[in-house]
Amino acid sequence: MKRYVGIREGHAVTVTVDGRRLNPRRDLWNHSPSGFEWGYGGSGPAQLALAILADHLGDDQEALNFYQRFKWAVIAELPGRGWTLSSRDIDQLLKNVQEAELLIGGVA
């Protein structure tokens, strides 16, 4: 099980997965040349959502299809000073987001 950790020290943020820096995946979409962010819905959080999902899912297209919804539902809500998400947490959060979409869409 992977462990994603975000730490804020002053104005600098670091995001790791299992102790190594998370690849921002700017090759998929370059939202934020200046790096990751969280706690709101801007470009840094979009880059973080994309990077986490690309790493977690191992499927670039699936990450591209879903990361904006993940950004708003999860990344925008992360606490400012720091956070930890496990693979299990992400799976559950993705399931919650998908279920909410079904309810909103009237499909459920």
N, C-alpha and C positions, 0 to 999 in steps of 0.2 A: 504494500500500500504506500502510495506516494504522500509526501507531506509538503505543502506549499506554505511559505511563511513570508509575510510582508512586515518590514520594520521601518519606522520613520525615525531618523535622527536629525533633528533640526529641519532643514528643508530637503535633505537627501532621503530617498527611499531605496530600499533594497528588497528584492523579491527573489527567493530561492525555492528550489524544488529538491528535496532530499539533500540539502546542503550545498547545491551548486546553483549559480545564477540562472534564473529562468530566461530562456531565449525569447526576446520580444516578438519574434516572428514578423518583422517588418517586411519580409519577402512576401507575406500574404496581404498585408495592408499596413501602410505607414501612417497611422493616426498621430503618433506622438514621437517625433525625433528626440525629444528631451527625456523620454522615459515613461515609466509607469506612475500611476496615481490611483487613488481609491477614495471612496467616501462622497462622491458626487458623480455626475453623468457626463463628464467631458472626454477629451481625446486621450488623456493619460489612462483613465479607467477603461476606455474602449480597447487600448493596446493591451492592458493587463487581462481583460476578459478574453480577448483573442488568444493571447499567449497561453493562458491557463487552459482554455478549452482545447487548443491545438495539441498541447502536451498531454493533457489528460485523456482526450478521446483518441489521439493517434490518427485522426482523420481530418485533414485540413479543410476539406469541403464542408464537413459537418460543423466544424468550428466556425467557418465563415457564415454558415447558415444561421447559427444560433447565438453568436457572441454578443450581439447588441441587446438581445433580451436578457442574457445572463448579466450583462453590465448593469442594466437597470434594476434587475431583481436582486442581484447579489453584490456585485462590486461597488455599486453606489451606496450600499448600506454598511460596508465594512467600517470598523472603528478607525479613527484617524491615526492613533499611535502605533497600531500594529495588529496583526491577526494571524491565525493559522487555520488552514483548511486541509483536511485529509481527502484522499480519493473517495472514501466513503461519504464524507460530507458533500463533496461536489456531486456525486451520483444522486444523493438525496435532494440536493438543491435543484438539480436539473429535472428530476422527477416532479418536484413541487411546481416548478415553472411550467412544465408541460401540462400538468394537471390543471393549473390555473388558466392556461390558454384554452383548454378544452371547455372549462366552465364558462369563461367569458365568451367563447365562440358559440356557446349553446349546444355543443356537441354532446356533452356529458349528460 
